[in-house]
Amino acid sequence: MPRRPVIPEPFGSQPFHVADATAAGLPVDLLDGPRFRRPFRGVRVPAALPDSLVTRCRALRLVLPREVAYSHETAALLCDLPVPEFDGDLDVAVPPGAVVPRLAGTDGHVGLDRATVIEVHGVPVVAPERTFVHLAATWRRDDLVTLGDAILRRWTTHERLHDEVAAGTRRRGIVTAREALRLIRPGVDSPMETRVRLLLIDAGLPCPDIGVNITDDTGAWLARPDLCYPDLKIAIEYDGDHHRTDRRQWRRDRYRDEQLRDAGWIVIPLTADDIIRHPQRTVDRIRRYVHLRSTLPAPR
């Protein structure tokens, strides 16, 4: 059996131009064989590479003009930010007056400001602050608040995000952006925690505090609940799937809850089912405890 030819680097680990590979001595029949994918004309991707968003963006970058950057949902995903829906088409933006690329699997946008472009995963990406404003034109408020919370957690400050929104006075969706900005908070650890907070606010309950460090009467640290009403001693914890499948995490959660309850706190654990399938039941449950603690003195 003939030996498979060795693929020299960088052609075995990243997308590349066919012209570069043939210039390095790789035969065309090898490049057209099963060891490579052909996402775009003149571009090859090693078949061993996962067909991920990053790989696709790196491959597409090889056939895009230099002034193009990834934007909108694609930019958010590249920055590891939550996106409610993604149709798979890659969003690319060009400066005013430039020609929008017409390639299969892409959505073109006009109005790119080069001053807002950063590099992520080796490709040009519209910065999260500007992406927030772009997506306000089509996203629902709750999705935008979820995005904003994640942006504050990983990329920027509330002040810088505020300045970006303030500068977009005439942009489409700017009213939604302003409304979402008022509801965004720092210190949120997950999108579902944002959903819980918005669920309670929309139901007319007070906005819970985020990431408060709770201590006992001696000053010893007890816990840092996802959400809480400190004056009422009510803690709200969102338990994702890993909280149940990871036994060490499960044990830590149970110990934390026991510590809080011993200190007089009400602990309300929530799951995705409580938020997505039974939101009203969840609101009623929390409202009942808020009313109870608001009418009776909280334990000391």
Summary of the structure (lengths in Angstrom):
residues: 300
radius of gyration: 24.7
end to end distance: 79.4
largest distance: 82.9
contacts: 870
relative contact order: 0.07
helix: 43%
strand: 16%
